[in-house]
């Protein structure tokens, strides 16, 4: 059984997984930039901006049990264009 990371280790893991990660959504490319990771116990809040449009930002709340696949899908959903 793998140990669950906490504190600085958890923050560094999320940073390493997401900073400079490229996302392609509807033929547009986005590069995530992690501006902060705040950890409180088993919870983390990850602040992201995107190099292509710094006005686009996200604040993600994850728990120690949240997998990278769920986070990537949440980011892709947030980057999808909205219907006008």
Residue pairs with C-beta under 8 A, 6 or more apart in sequence:
4 42
4 64
4 65
5 13
5 64
6 39
6 41
6 42
6 64
7 39
8 39
10 37
10 39
10 44
10 64
11 37
11 38
11 39
11 44
12 37
14 34
14 37
14 44
14 46
14 62
15 34
15 37
17 68
17 71
18 32
18 34
18 46
18 48
18 71
19 32
19 33
19 34
20 31
20 32
20 33
21 31
21 32
22 29
22 30
22 31
22 32
23 29
23 30
23 31
23 32
23 72
23 75
23 76
23 79
24 30
25 76
25 79
25 80
26 80
26 81
28 52
28 79
29 52
30 50
30 51
30 52
30 56
30 79
31 50
31 51
31 52
32 48
32 49
32 50
32 75
33 48
33 49
33 50
33 51
34 46
34 47
34 48
35 47
35 48
35 49
35 57
36 45
36 46
36 47
37 44
37 45
37 46
37 47
38 44
38 45
38 47
42 63
42 64
42 65
43 61
43 62
43 63
43 64
44 61
44 62
44 63
44 64
45 59
45 60
45 61
45 62
46 58
46 59
46 60
46 62
46 71
47 57
47 58
47 59
48 57
48 58
48 59
48 60
48 75
49 56
49 57
50 56
50 57
50 79
56 79
58 75
58 78
60 71
60 74
60 75
62 70
62 71
